[in-house]
Amino acid sequence: MSVLTGRVLRAFLLPAVLGLGALSLASASAADPARTRQAEPVQVPAAAAAPGLKFGFYVGDEQQPTTSRVAKLGSDITFPQGLFDGKILGFVGRVPITGKLAIPPTSSYFVSFRFMPATGDVELIPDGDATGTVEVKTGATTGCKAVGTNLCADSDVTNKMFIKLSNVKVDGKVLDVGPNCRTAQSVVVNIKALVPLAFPAPPVKVTTTFPTPGFAGCGGREDLSPLLTGLVSGPGNTLVTHLKLRCTGDGPPPNGCGA
């Protein structure tokens, strides 16, 4: 096995990660708990009466972990459960929200060209806060019927993250990608979903498609960035995860997000 082939294999790891998080993060940001329609006698948490309502989601669970498929490689990578914590910045009409996504680093394994094993660690590095807008809806049998609660949010959220690769090995041998191997630009993941904002709240499955940018800073003695870009970067990557409501408002846990 040539060193070049080994590096090509490694390329698979980095792109997969980029699916995740990308998620994931963007996904969790979809929640926005707070406005009610006078026509519907639905109770909204007291915290929803003031701007800056907190909310939190789990990103991924046992039934549907966060999984990213790299289109060029035809490979899937699964990430540990992450968290998304955010705030609604208003309650009338379509309003802005902001939030932060946190997903633990993951180790990946796959087989390249049907015979070459490769492993590596992937890290998602946020490029600023997740941003977007939401419109709060009410009514278990109307706007929120699809998610099974009386309060929900029609969300449109974008999250940006760099994908960093380290500790790469091909066929058991170290592939020197250097300390700064990551996408040259942040991965942009946009998620549009209807998410619950009241308990009990079932998880919501979210699927989105995103492009993978090129890589930069990869390599010790030689630049491996072009190789990784050619093998991994491109459109058509998918991200699938579950968003599960964790908390809303400033109340104490388990259902409050805390002061």
PAGUTI-921926 format. One line per field, with one value per atom (N, C-alpha, C): residue number from 1; residue in one letter; atom name; x, y, z. Coordinates in steps of 0.001 Angstrom, whole numbers, padded with zeros to 6 digits. Layout:
N
i = [NUM  ...]
aa = [A  ...]
at = [CA  ...]
px = [X  ...]
py = [Y  ...]
pz = [Z  ...]
END
This chain:
259
i = [1  1  1  2  2  2  3  3  3  4  4  4  5  5  5  6  6  6  7  7  7  8  8  8  9  9  9  10  10  10  11  11  11  12  12  12  13  13  13  14  14  14  15  15  15  16  16  16  17  17  17  18  18  18  19  19  19  20  20  20  21  21  21  22  22  22  23  23  23  24  24  24  25  25  25  26  26  26  27  27  27  28  28  28  29  29  29  30  30  30  31  31  31  32  32  32  33  33  33  34  34  34  35  35  35  36  36  36  37  37  37  38  38  38  39  39  39  40  40  40  41  41  41  42  42  42  43  43  43  44  44  44  45  45  45  46  46  46  47  47  47  48  48  48  49  49  49  50  50  50  51  51  51  52  52  52  53  53  53  54  54  54  55  55  55  56  56  56  57  57  57  58  58  58  59  59  59  60  60  60  61  61  61  62  62  62  63  63  63  64  64  64  65  65  65  66  66  66  67  67  67  68  68  68  69  69  69  70  70  70  71  71  71  72  72  72  73  73  73  74  74  74  75  75  75  76  76  76  77  77  77  78  78  78  79  79  79  80  80  80  81  81  81  82  82  82  83  83  83  84  84  84  85  85  85  86  86  86  87  87  87  88  88  88  89  89  89  90  90  90  91  91  91  92  92  92  93  93  93  94  94  94  95  95  95  96  96  96  97  97  97  98  98  98  99  99  99  100  100  100  101  101  101  102  102  102  103  103  103  104  104  104  105  105  105  106  106  106  107  107  107  108  108  108  109  109  109  110  110  110  111  111  111  112  112  112  113  113  113  114  114  114  115  115  115  116  116  116  117  117  117  118  118  118  119  119  119  120  120  120  121  121  121  122  122  122  123  123  123  124  124  124  125  125  125  126  126  126  127  127  127  128  128  128  129  129  129  130  130  130  131  131  131  132  132  132  133  133  133  134  134  134  135  135  135  136  136  136  137  137  137  138  138  138  139  139  139  140  140  140  141  141  141  142  142  142  143  143  143  144  144  144  145  145  145  146  146  146  147  147  147  148  148  148  149  149  149  150  150  150  151  151  151  152  152  152  153  153  153  154  154  154  155  155  155  156  156  156  157  157  157  158  158  158  159  159  159  160  160  160  161  161  161  162  162  162  163  163  163  164  164  164  165  165  165  166  166  166  167  167  167  168  168  168  169  169  169  170  170  170  171  171  171  172  172  172  173  173  173  174  174  174  175  175  175  176  176  176  177  177  177  178  178  178  179  179  179  180  180  180  181  181  181  182  182  182  183  183  183  184  184  184  185  185  185  186  186  186  187  187  187  188  188  188  189  189  189  190  190  190  191  191  191  192  192  192  193  193  193  194  194  194  195  195  195  196  196  196  197  197  197  198  198  198  199  199  199  200  200  200  201  201  201  202  202  202  203  203  203  204  204  204  205  205  205  206  206  206  207  207  207  208  208  208  209  209  209  210  210  210  211  211  211  212  212  212  213  213  213  214  214  214  215  215  215  216  216  216  217  217  217  218  218  218  219  219  219  220  220  220  221  221  221  222  222  222  223  223  223  224  224  224  225  225  225  226  226  226  227  227  227  228  228  228  229  229  229  230  230  230  231  231  231  232  232  232  233  233  233  234  234  234  235  235  235  236  236  236  237  237  237  238  238  238  239  239  239  240  240  240  241  241  241  242  242  242  243  243  243  244  244  244  245  245  245  246  246  246  247  247  247  248  248  248  249  249  249  250  250  250  251  251  251  252  252  252  253  253  253  254  254  254  255  255  255  256  256  256  257  257  257  258  258  258  259  259  259]
aa = [M  M  M  S  S  S  V  V  V  L  L  L  T  T  T  G  G  G  R  R  R  V  V  V  L  L  L  R  R  R  A  A  A  F  F  F  L  L  L  L  L  L  P  P  P  A  A  A  V  V  V  L  L  L  G  G  G  L  L  L  G  G  G  A  A  A  L  L  L  S  S  S  L  L  L  A  A  A  S  S  S  A  A  A  S  S  S  A  A  A  A  A  A  D  D  D  P  P  P  A  A  A  R  R  R  T  T  T  R  R  R  Q  Q  Q  A  A  A  E  E  E  P  P  P  V  V  V  Q  Q  Q  V  V  V  P  P  P  A  A  A  A  A  A  A  A  A  A  A  A  A  A  A  P  P  P  G  G  G  L  L  L  K  K  K  F  F  F  G  G  G  F  F  F  Y  Y  Y  V  V  V  G  G  G  D  D  D  E  E  E  Q  Q  Q  Q  Q  Q  P  P  P  T  T  T  T  T  T  S  S  S  R  R  R  V  V  V  A  A  A  K  K  K  L  L  L  G  G  G  S  S  S  D  D  D  I  I  I  T  T  T  F  F  F  P  P  P  Q  Q  Q  G  G  G  L  L  L  F  F  F  D  D  D  G  G  G  K  K  K  I  I  I  L  L  L  G  G  G  F  F  F  V  V  V  G  G  G  R  R  R  V  V  V  P  P  P  I  I  I  T  T  T  G  G  G  K  K  K  L  L  L  A  A  A  I  I  I  P  P  P  P  P  P  T  T  T  S  S  S  S  S  S  Y  Y  Y  F  F  F  V  V  V  S  S  S  F  F  F  R  R  R  F  F  F  M  M  M  P  P  P  A  A  A  T  T  T  G  G  G  D  D  D  V  V  V  E  E  E  L  L  L  I  I  I  P  P  P  D  D  D  G  G  G  D  D  D  A  A  A  T  T  T  G  G  G  T  T  T  V  V  V  E  E  E  V  V  V  K  K  K  T  T  T  G  G  G  A  A  A  T  T  T  T  T  T  G  G  G  C  C  C  K  K  K  A  A  A  V  V  V  G  G  G  T  T  T  N  N  N  L  L  L  C  C  C  A  A  A  D  D  D  S  S  S  D  D  D  V  V  V  T  T  T  N  N  N  K  K  K  M  M  M  F  F  F  I  I  I  K  K  K  L  L  L  S  S  S  N  N  N  V  V  V  K  K  K  V  V  V  D  D  D  G  G  G  K  K  K  V  V  V  L  L  L  D  D  D  V  V  V  G  G  G  P  P  P  N  N  N  C  C  C  R  R  R  T  T  T  A  A  A  Q  Q  Q  S  S  S  V  V  V  V  V  V  V  V  V  N  N  N  I  I  I  K  K  K  A  A  A  L  L  L  V  V  V  P  P  P  L  L  L  A  A  A  F  F  F  P  P  P  A  A  A  P  P  P  P  P  P  V  V  V  K  K  K  V  V  V  T  T  T  T  T  T  T  T  T  F  F  F  P  P  P  T  T  T  P  P  P  G  G  G  F  F  F  A  A  A  G  G  G  C  C  C  G  G  G  G  G  G  R  R  R  E  E  E  D  D  D  L  L  L  S  S  S  P  P  P  L  L  L  L  L  L  T  T  T  G  G  G  L  L  L  V  V  V  S  S  S  G  G  G  P  P  P  G  G  G  N  N  N  T  T  T  L  L  L  V  V  V  T  T  T  H  H  H  L  L  L  K  K  K  L  L  L  R  R  R  C  C  C  T  T  T  G  G  G  D  D  D  G  G  G  P  P  P  P  P  P  P  P  P  N  N  N  G  G  G  C  C  C  G  G  G  A  A  A]
at = [N  CA  C  N  CA  C  N  CA  C  N  CA  C  N  CA  C  N  CA  C  N  CA  C  N  CA  C  N  CA  C  N  CA  C  N  CA  C  N  CA  C  N  CA  C  N  CA  C  N  CA  C  N  CA  C  N  CA  C  N  CA  C  N  CA  C  N  CA  C  N  CA  C  N  CA  C  N  CA  C  N  CA  C  N  CA  C  N  CA  C  N  CA  C  N  CA  C  N  CA  C  N  CA  C  N  CA  C  N  CA  C  N  CA  C  N  CA  C  N  CA  C  N  CA  C  N  CA  C  N  CA  C  N  CA  C  N  CA  C  N  CA  C  N  CA  C  N  CA  C  N  CA  C  N  CA  C  N  CA  C  N  CA  C  N  CA  C  N  CA  C  N  CA  C  N  CA  C  N  CA  C  N  CA  C  N  CA  C  N  CA  C  N  CA  C  N  CA  C  N  CA  C  N  CA  C  N  CA  C  N  CA  C  N  CA  C  N  CA  C  N  CA  C  N  CA  C  N  CA  C  N  CA  C  N  CA  C  N  CA  C  N  CA  C  N  CA  C  N  CA  C  N  CA  C  N  CA  C  N  CA  C  N  CA  C  N  CA  C  N  CA  C  N  CA  C  N  CA  C  N  CA  C  N  CA  C  N  CA  C  N  CA  C  N  CA  C  N  CA  C  N  CA  C  N  CA  C  N  CA  C  N  CA  C  N  CA  C  N  CA  C  N  CA  C  N  CA  C  N  CA  C  N  CA  C  N  CA  C  N  CA  C  N  CA  C  N  CA  C  N  CA  C  N  CA  C  N  CA  C  N  CA  C  N  CA  C  N  CA  C  N  CA  C  N  CA  C  N  CA  C  N  CA  C  N  CA  C  N  CA  C  N  CA  C  N  CA  C  N  CA  C  N  CA  C  N  CA  C  N  CA  C  N  CA  C  N  CA  C  N  CA  C  N  CA  C  N  CA  C  N  CA  C  N  CA  C  N  CA  C  N  CA  C  N  CA  C  N  CA  C  N  CA  C  N  CA  C  N  CA  C  N  CA  C  N  CA  C  N  CA  C  N  CA  C  N  CA  C  N  CA  C  N  CA  C  N  CA  C  N  CA  C  N  CA  C  N  CA  C  N  CA  C  N  CA  C  N  CA  C  N  CA  C  N  CA  C  N  CA  C  N  CA  C  N  CA  C  N  CA  C  N  CA  C  N  CA  C  N  CA  C  N  CA  C  N  CA  C  N  CA  C  N  CA  C  N  CA  C  N  CA  C  N  CA  C  N  CA  C  N  CA  C  N  CA  C  N  CA  C  N  CA  C  N  CA  C  N  CA  C  N  CA  C  N  CA  C  N  CA  C  N  CA  C  N  CA  C  N  CA  C  N  CA  C  N  CA  C  N  CA  C  N  CA  C  N  CA  C  N  CA  C  N  CA  C  N  CA  C  N  CA  C  N  CA  C  N  CA  C  N  CA  C  N  CA  C  N  CA  C  N  CA  C  N  CA  C  N  CA  C  N  CA  C  N  CA  C  N  CA  C  N  CA  C  N  CA  C  N  CA  C  N  CA  C  N  CA  C  N  CA  C  N  CA  C  N  CA  C  N  CA  C  N  CA  C  N  CA  C  N  CA  C  N  CA  C  N  CA  C  N  CA  C  N  CA  C  N  CA  C  N  CA  C  N  CA  C  N  CA  C  N  CA  C  N  CA  C  N  CA  C  N  CA  C  N  CA  C  N  CA  C  N  CA  C  N  CA  C  N  CA  C  N  CA  C  N  CA  C  N  CA  C  N  CA  C  N  CA  C  N  CA  C  N  CA  C  N  CA  C  N  CA  C  N  CA  C  N  CA  C  N  CA  C  N  CA  C  N  CA  C  N  CA  C  N  CA  C  N  CA  C  N  CA  C  N  CA  C  N  CA  C  N  CA  C  N  CA  C  N  CA  C  N  CA  C  N  CA  C  N  CA  C  N  CA  C  N  CA  C  N  CA  C  N  CA  C  N  CA  C  N  CA  C  N  CA  C  N  CA  C  N  CA  C]
px = [000858  000000  000885  000643  001442  000985  001888  001544  000420  000461  -000575  -001953  -002007  -003293  -003801  -002836  -003241  -003851  -003285  -003796  -005144  -005302  -006594  -007662  -007324  -008276  -008659  -007648  -007915  -008907  -008922  -009797  -011226  -011590  -012986  -013406  -012532  -012922  -013374  -012588  -012875  -014211  -014562  -015844  -017002  -016891  -018033  -018346  -017328  -017537  -018291  -017956  -018528  -020015  -020490  -021934  -022415  -021760  -022327  -022335  -021716  -022109  -022752  -021962  -022860  -024019  -024738  -025831  -026400  -025631  -026277  -026452  -025846  -025951  -026959  -026978  -027985  -029324  -029481  -030747  -031273  -030484  -030987  -031406  -030770  -031065  -032473  -033156  -034486  -035526  -035310  -036367  -036586  -037871  -038203  -039489  -039404  -040607  -041282  -042419  -043016  -044235  -044709  -045863  -047114  -048250  -049499  -050526  -051437  -052514  -053733  -054351  -055476  -056624  -056705  -057818  -057717  -056533  -056356  -055997  -056781  -056560  -055453  -054224  -053104  -052234  -051858  -051014  -049573  -048930  -047527  -046750  -045562  -044771  -044649  -044644  -044578  -043350  -042262  -041023  -041194  -042195  -042376  -042903  -043283  -043821  -042726  -041474  -040377  -039414  -038810  -037828  -036656  -035956  -034779  -035089  -036132  -036488  -035423  -034937  -033933  -034586  -033837  -034282  -033058  -033241  -032127  -032604  -031772  -032086  -030909  -031244  -030233  -030141  -028937  -028741  -028275  -029210  -028915  -029317  -029780  -030108  -029860  -030226  -029952  -030722  -031933  -032735  -032228  -031777  -031270  -030093  -028898  -027713  -027419  -026636  -026255  -025329  -025769  -025014  -024824  -023598  -023300  -022807  -023387  -022941  -022132  -020901  -020031  -020322  -020843  -021303  -020213  -019032  -017977  -017471  -017532  -017005  -018074  -019324  -020397  -020277  -019728  -019493  -020252  -020629  -021323  -020410  -020565  -019856  -020860  -020794  -021734  -021044  -021739  -021187  -021862  -021141  -021738  -022854  -023689  -024780  -024245  -024841  -024440  -025549  -025265  -026232  -026330  -027527  -027706  -028468  -027889  -028526  -028700  -029915  -030172  -031174  -031500  -032464  -033323  -034586  -035501  -035407  -035265  -035050  -036279  -037433  -038678  -039821  -041065  -042195  -043333  -043148  -044219  -043828  -044608  -044303  -043077  -042349  -041124  -040005  -039356  -038386  -037016  -035957  -034610  -034301  -033421  -032885  -031377  -030691  -029255  -028923  -027820  -027503  -026100  -025727  -024407  -024557  -023788  -023807  -022526  -022653  -021489  -021610  -020669  -020664  -019278  -019187  -017883  -017133  -015797  -014998  -015336  -015081  -015381  -014225  -014131  -013139  -013865  -013247  -013900  -013073  -013784  -013143  -013886  -013134  -013769  -012748  -013246  -012373  -012407  -011232  -011133  -010764  -011365  -011081  -011317  -012219  -012653  -011589  -010420  -009421  -008524  -008487  -007571  -008277  -007961  -008569  -007928  -008729  -008223  -008977  -008270  -008884  -008435  -009178  -008817  -009812  -009391  -010261  -010762  -012053  -012652  -013261  -013042  -013550  -014299  -015439  -016226  -015963  -015452  -015110  -016088  -016911  -017909  -017277  -017911  -017516  -018587  -018559  -019579  -020807  -021809  -023052  -023952  -024811  -025855  -026886  -027437  -028428  -029588  -030729  -031877  -033126  -034260  -035543  -036518  -037521  -038561  -039913  -040948  -042316  -043006  -043436  -044062  -045498  -045868  -047228  -047821  -049168  -049822  -050922  -051318  -052429  -051986  -052325  -051929  -052610  -053750  -054465  -054375  -053611  -053463  -052008  -051383  -050017  -048986  -049220  -048224  -048553  -049579  -050015  -048892  -048066  -047014  -045978  -045799  -044800  -045443  -046765  -047450  -047437  -047280  -047328  -048251  -048499  -049337  -048547  -047250  -046396  -045219  -044986  -043904  -043354  -042301  -041675  -041298  -041716  -041317  -039982  -038902  -037563  -036792  -035904  -034992  -033660  -032726  -031488  -030254  -029236  -027974  -026839  -026030  -024873  -023624  -022526  -021266  -020195  -019467  -018429  -017267  -016061  -014892  -014754  -014252  -014008  -012500  -012089  -010663  -010340  -009239  -008831  -007487  -007379  -006125  -006002  -004818  -004558  -004966  -004541  -004918  -003943  -004505  -003695  -004303  -003428  -003861  -003141  -003917  -003355  -002436  -002841  -002082  -000894  -000586  000571  000116  000859  000513  000627  -000412  -000398  -000305  000792  001053  000234  -000906  -001732  -001445  -000556  -000204  -001248  -000981  -001871  -003014  -003003  -003998  -004758  -005024  -005725  -007231  -007820  -009257  -009779  -011076  -011653  -011211  -010885  -010420  -011515  -012743  -013893  -014839  -015671  -016596  -017682  -018137  -019240  -020536  -021403  -022666  -023805  -024476  -025586  -026859  -027843  -029117  -030181  -030922  -031964  -033297  -034295  -035658  -036498  -037114  -037878  -038899  -039959  -040949  -040545  -040243  -039755  -040654  -040769  -041616  -040968  -041806  -041327  -042032  -042739  -043433  -043294  -043407  -043291  -044673  -044818  -043803  -043552  -042304  -041929  -041178  -041758  -041072  -039943  -038920  -037835  -038328  -037675  -038016  -036839  -037109  -036053  -035819  -034554  -034191  -033169  -033390  -032457  -032135  -030871  -030484  -029318  -029142  -028057  -027145  -025846  -024896  -023651  -022947  -021694  -020507  -019459  -018226  -017174  -016640  -015610  -014267  -013296  -011965  -011203  -010074  -009271  -008006  -007456  -006221  -005430  -004118  -003276  -003034  -003280  -003128  -001780  -000976  000294  001462  002416  003637  004720  005292  006370  005850  004638  004059  002596  002110  000746  -000247  -001076  -002078  -003457  -003544  -004833  -005490  -004751  -005373  -005917  -005201  -005636  -006966  -007039  -008261  -009425  -009124  -010165  -010728  -009840  -010277  -011096  -010782  -011466  -012777  -012852  -013986  -014895  -014305  -015092  -016073  -017226  -018227  -019634  -020645  -022039  -022642  -023881  -024639  -024420  -023704  -023536  -024810  -025144  -026378  -026093  -026991  -026904  -028279  -028306  -029568  -029396  -030369  -030282  -031660  -031731  -032930  -032696  -033667  -033644  -034647  -034175  -035056  -035015  -036181  -036265  -035710  -034827  -034185  -034687  -034922  -035368  -035926  -036766  -037260  -037394  -037137  -037294  -036150  -036281  -035234  -035405  -036417  -036661  -035569  -035653  -034645  -034812  -033758  -033858  -034852  -035433  -034990  -035592  -036718  -037343  -037042  -036442  -036020  -034556  -034146  -032748  -031880  -032491  -031717  -031571  -031224  -031113  -029920]
py = [-001197  000000  001235  002151  003372  004382  005303  006344  007198  007465  008307  007663  006360  005658  005699  005543  005584  006902  007969  009289  009510  008927  009058  008452  007302  006619  007526  008163  008977  010092  010492  011584  011304  010049  009703  010174  010136  010463  011896  012780  014194  014606  014173  014618  014115  012921  012375  013246  013684  014495  015727  016204  017458  017334  016202  016009  016234  015770  015933  017272  017445  018618  019448  019494  020255  020146  019676  019471  019653  018833  018810  020041  020622  021823  022704  022938  023738  023250  021961  021356  021816  021618  021914  023345  024196  025609  025896  024922  025138  025497  025235  025437  026883  027252  028593  028566  028692  028492  029777  030243  031272  031994  032074  032886  032039  032507  031771  032569  031874  032543  032647  033812  034038  033077  032659  031799  030411  030050  028718  028779  028182  028237  027288  027577  026712  027398  026678  027258  027261  028432  028581  028835  028277  028486  029968  030298  031689  032378  031626  032221  032777  032289  032729  034158  034733  036089  037129  036749  037713  037320  038323  038046  037257  036549  035820  034477  033796  032471  031446  030729  029695  028394  027617  026274  025409  024106  023197  021900  021334  020071  019111  017824  016801  016639  016431  016207  014763  013919  012500  011708  010474  009577  008137  007183  005778  005296  005796  005364  005944  007187  007829  008729  008153  008971  009885  010897  011795  011048  010919  010156  010979  011020  011770  010815  010957  010147  011022  010575  011284  010759  011622  011211  010549  011167  010638  009279  009025  007774  006711  007154  006205  005603  006387  005891  006725  006083  006762  006873  007992  008159  008594  007963  008241  009031  010047  010903  010693  010998  010922  011950  011749  012696  014087  015096  016474  017270  018535  019436  020721  021295  022616  023462  024601  025525  026874  027421  028669  029560  030669  031642  032165  032386  033059  034549  035354  036785  037635  037034  037768  036777  037275  036346  036737  037690  038128  037853  037042  036719  035826  035964  035188  035942  035300  035985  035303  036040  035464  034608  033659  032886  032763  032441  032207  031053  030374  029236  028702  027755  027142  025615  025017  023571  022971  021903  021210  019720  019215  017787  017230  016165  015596  015090  015114  014544  013063  012537  011134  010443  009150  008349  007564  007471  006810  005642  004683  003524  003224  002978  002573  001839  001235  000491  001161  001528  002205  001212  001395  000527  -000943  -001173  -002523  -003357  -002761  -003580  -002802  -001467  -000708  -000079  -000527  000055  001388  002311  003610  004057  004770  005321  006761  007514  008896  009571  010696  011482  012707  013028  014167  015108  016382  017388  018467  018886  019963  021248  022242  023507  024587  025127  026135  027384  027888  029154  030183  030665  031574  030827  031582  030990  030553  029589  029219  030344  030647  031720  031266  031927  031588  032284  031781  032341  031215  031540  030577  031282  030512  030995  030010  030503  029630  029331  028066  027626  026948  026890  026253  025315  024396  023502  022108  021137  019751  019181  019759  019226  020159  021212  022139  022223  023364  023562  022613  022080  021238  019749  019380  017983  017028  017450  016570  016199  017043  016750  016367  016282  015748  016582  017899  018760  019945  020751  021934  023182  023078  024232  023757  024403  023984  025188  024970  026058  025607  026400  026191  026905  026133  026714  026644  027615  027685  028155  027223  027530  027131  027975  027702  027616  026587  026410  026274  026897  026837  026215  025240  024568  024141  024226  023691  022217  021405  019997  019786  019311  019109  017622  017206  015801  015629  014575  014298  012807  012416  011031  010037  010309  009468  008297  007123  005937  005191  004728  003953  002611  001551  000207  000098  000790  000737  001669  002380  003279  004736  005543  006948  007709  008484  009365  010787  011459  012775  013859  014210  015283  016606  016598  017826  018234  019308  019750  020656  021078  022068  021638  020361  019846  020024  020911  021148  021759  021886  022504  023963  024424  025797  026799  026409  027236  026401  027069  026338  025664  024536  023806  024519  024739  025435  024433  024222  023268  024023  023970  024637  023588  023804  022842  023544  023016  023520  022392  022655  021595  022168  021386  021714  020945  021677  021027  021347  020412  020632  021592  022318  023243  023022  021908  021589  020100  019747  018352  017739  016411  015489  015735  015567  015891  014743  014121  013043  013608  012800  013287  013526  014437  014760  014376  013568  013170  014274  014641  015723  015215  015534  015168  016405  016611  017759  017388  018140  017900  019125  018902  020020  019714  020762  020568  020566  019861  019845  020713  021727  022582  021872  022505  021935  022032  021320  021290  022126  022509  023295  022944  023151  022919  021460  020567  019133  018628  018077  017496  018010  017122  017498  017817  016767  016962  017372  017003  017383  017766  018575  019081  018023  017559  016549  017164  018479  019154  018888  019003  018738  017315  016371  014979  014798  015363  015252  015966  017103  017859  017051  016441  015669  014444  013847  012629  012862  013984  014182  015358  016458  017677  017583  018228  018224  018263  018318  018398  017028  017057  015826  015035  015596  014897  015047  014054  014128  013980  014567  014478  014084  013060  012591  012524  013053  013019  013154  012936  013193  014447  015357  016488  016195  016155  015838  016973  017529  018647  018257  019092  018839  019775  021051  022015  023261  023995  025291  026215  027498  028486  028498  029378  029577  028737  027868  027060  026033  025321  024315  023064  022269  020994  020096  019088  018573  019267  019946  020529  022008  022644  024025  024088  025130  025266  025941  026397  027053  028540  029261  030722  031118]
pz = [000000  000000  000000  -000917  -001001  000024  000361  001332  000796  -000515  -001129  -000978  -001212  -001106  000318  001244  002637  002991  002452  002781  002164  001018  000347  001236  001779  002646  003793  004366  005532  005233  004007  003632  004017  004053  004333  005698  006644  008003  008109  007624  007805  007264  006061  005523  006316  006816  007526  008703  009346  010526  010157  009087  008717  008590  008296  008339  009724  010592  011920  012358  012463  013023  012506  011757  011300  011560  012318  012770  013588  013294  014266  014801  014842  015449  014934  013849  013249  013626  013711  014019  015343  016387  017704  017795  017031  017086  016664  016098  015569  016608  017869  018833  019198  019434  019849  020635  021965  022739  023146  022533  023283  022863  021709  021412  021313  021775  021658  020904  020263  019532  020440  020463  021348  021046  019802  019399  020014  020499  021036  022512  023376  024821  025253  024800  025138  026179  027216  028243  027790  027941  027578  028856  029006  030219  030548  031857  032276  031727  031573  031080  029687  028940  027576  027509  028633  028628  028474  028613  028513  027416  026751  025706  026275  025434  025875  026476  026008  026523  026151  027140  026905  026452  025692  025323  025066  025154  024916  024283  023409  022744  022861  022921  022678  021173  020672  019243  019052  018621  018467  019701  019495  020602  020165  021027  020724  019499  019334  018198  016887  016922  015711  016069  016167  016445  015255  015505  014431  013471  012239  011244  009978  009505  008293  007202  006034  004893  003947  003657  002728  001323  000475  -000844  -001682  -001738  -002593  -002138  -000840  -000306  -000096  -000054  000214  001596  002543  003903  004931  006032  007126  008338  009075  010331  011388  012545  013631  014736  015245  016285  017637  018718  020063  020199  021205  021435  021771  021157  021402  022049  022329  022944  022142  022139  021556  022562  022932  023867  023189  023281  022584  023282  022610  023125  022001  022333  021414  021731  020703  020922  020636  020689  020485  020360  020382  020372  019442  018585  017692  016249  015557  014174  014083  012993  012814  013505  014462  015309  015243  015574  015535  016762  016570  017686  017484  018562  018493  019418  019171  020019  019796  020631  020554  020499  019606  019446  020010  020751  021306  021011  020217  019874  020191  020974  021333  020098  020149  019059  018899  017719  017485  016777  016946  016236  015155  014004  012873  012348  011791  011145  009852  008809  007565  006700  005666  004757  003393  002920  001637  000541  -000620  -001759  -001434  -000446  -000067  000655  000944  001619  002577  002519  003359  004564  005781  006985  007348  007829  008255  009495  010370  011573  011755  012547  012794  013718  014287  015159  014406  014624  013959  014999  014799  015732  014963  015510  014912  015692  015002  015644  015195  016106  015729  015107  014084  013465  013820  015071  015555  016043  016466  016960  015817  016107  015152  015145  013987  013882  013001  013167  012348  012833  012384  012790  013109  013921  014235  014299  014076  014285  015203  016354  017338  016936  017098  016782  018006  018076  019213  018744  019628  019328  018953  019784  019520  018289  017906  016751  015545  015664  014520  014101  014353  013878  014434  015649  016293  016258  015540  015525  015126  014178  013665  014717  015740  016759  018098  018149  019302  020565  020461  021635  021374  022412  022256  021882  021917  021603  020763  019642  018757  017997  017238  016498  015096  014133  012739  012581  012468  012543  011227  011080  009936  010503  010707  011430  010626  010720  010030  011033  010882  011756  010893  011346  010605  011495  010917  011690  010795  011354  010677  011063  010127  010399  010537  011703  011961  012084  011473  011465  012176  012989  013701  013999  014471  014887  013803  012601  011461  011278  011073  010788  009617  008728  007580  007606  007632  007734  008949  010036  011281  011349  010269  010246  010292  011047  011223  009914  009609  008441  008972  008710  009278  008577  009182  008619  009308  010311  010998  012031  012792  013870  013426  012168  011726  010472  010364  009190  009368  008568  008674  007383  007280  006086  006019  004818  004639  004989  004762  005111  005967  006711  007565  006743  007248  006642  007031  006077  006336  006249  007381  007437  007794  006924  007154  007432  008518  008882  009057  008364  008503  009075  010232  010886  011845  012080  013098  014345  015432  016648  017836  018795  019973  020963  021696  022717  024049  024183  025432  025708  026988  027408  027637  027420  026892  025411  025012  023646  022992  021988  021277  020431  020136  019279  017854  017184  015800  014903  013900  012973  011950  011782  010862  009854  008602  007530  006709  006404  005597  004693  003627  002672  002644  002529  002571  001730  001276  000553  001509  001150  001934  001237  001904  001299  001231  000584  000478  001791  001859  003070  002934  004093  004118  005370  005314  006481  006800  005851  006112  005601  006505  006084  006887  007133  007817  006813  006218  005237  003875  003556  002273  002446  001522  001612  001129  002040  001710  001458  001571  001411  000056  -001060  -002361  -002468  -001879  -001925  -001183  000014  000801  000117  -000458  -001157  -002319  -003095  -004247  -003880  -002728  -002326  -001584  -000875  000029  -000324  -000720  -000901  -002061  -001863  -002918  -002336  -003199  -002752  -002448  -001942  -001791  -000529  000468  001736  002564  003341  004131  005619  006404  007855  008387  009221  009810  011323  012066  013519  014146  015445  016226  017072  017087  017995  019098  020334  021464  022472  022767  023703  025071  025599  026882  027980  027641  028640  027977  028710  028251  029460  029263  030336  031320  032334  033335  034599  034603  035798  036038  037168  037496  036635  036497  035794  036519  035903  034604  033386  033539  032342  032147  033156  033007  032657  031932  031505  032559  033690  034730  034491  035550  035452  034615]
END
